[in-house]
Amino acid sequence: MDIGRKLGILVFFGVPAIIGGGIIYHIFDGNYLPVFVYETLLLSIAGAFLSK
């Protein structure tokens, strides 16, 4: 996998991390624990794609 594809995968997962993190924060009334879980899940999925 070339570097361009890896950067594309990071951008593809970066946008939902920023937008989705704010949405999760709002849904759970300002609690950071669900945001941390959501971000960890996205990071692990992105890591799985990048490790190939």
Backbone torsions as a table, in degrees:
resi	resn	phi	psi	omega
1	MET	NA	128.6	-177.8
2	ASP	-82.5	170.6	-173.7
3	ILE	-67.5	-33.1	178.5
4	GLY	-63.4	-40.4	178.9
5	ARG	-67.9	-39.1	178.2
6	LYS	-64.2	-41.9	177.4
7	LEU	-65.6	-36.7	176.6
8	GLY	-63.4	-39.4	177.7
9	ILE	-65.4	-40.8	178.7
10	LEU	-64.2	-40.0	176.9
11	VAL	-67.0	-41.2	-180.0
12	PHE	-60.2	-35.4	178.2
13	PHE	-91.9	-16.5	-179.7
14	GLY	-73.9	-39.0	-179.4
15	VAL	-64.6	-48.2	176.4
16	PRO	-64.3	-26.9	178.7
17	ALA	-66.6	-42.2	-178.7
18	ILE	-74.1	-51.8	-177.8
19	ILE	-69.1	-48.6	-178.2
20	GLY	-65.4	-34.3	177.2
21	GLY	-61.4	-41.5	177.1
22	GLY	-66.6	-38.6	179.1
23	ILE	-67.0	-44.4	178.7
24	ILE	-63.0	-40.7	178.2
25	TYR	-60.1	-42.1	-179.3
26	HIS	-70.6	-40.7	-178.0
27	ILE	-63.9	-39.0	-177.8
28	PHE	-94.4	24.9	172.2
29	ASP	53.7	48.0	172.7
30	GLY	81.1	18.0	177.9
31	ASN	-93.0	126.9	-176.5
32	TYR	-83.9	-14.7	-178.4
33	LEU	-62.6	-47.6	176.9
34	PRO	-63.2	-31.9	177.3
35	VAL	-65.9	-42.5	178.5
36	PHE	-61.9	-42.2	178.7
37	VAL	-64.6	-43.8	179.4
38	TYR	-62.5	-45.7	-179.8
39	GLU	-65.8	-38.7	178.2
40	THR	-64.7	-40.4	177.4
41	LEU	-62.6	-45.9	179.1
42	LEU	-64.3	-39.6	179.5
43	LEU	-64.5	-40.2	-179.9
44	SER	-69.1	-36.2	177.7
45	ILE	-68.6	-43.5	177.7
46	ALA	-63.3	-39.1	177.1
47	GLY	-63.0	-36.2	177.8
48	ALA	-66.2	-39.4	177.6
49	PHE	-69.3	-39.0	-177.6
50	LEU	-73.2	-24.5	-177.7
51	SER	-75.9	-13.4	-179.7
52	LYS	-71.9	NA	NA
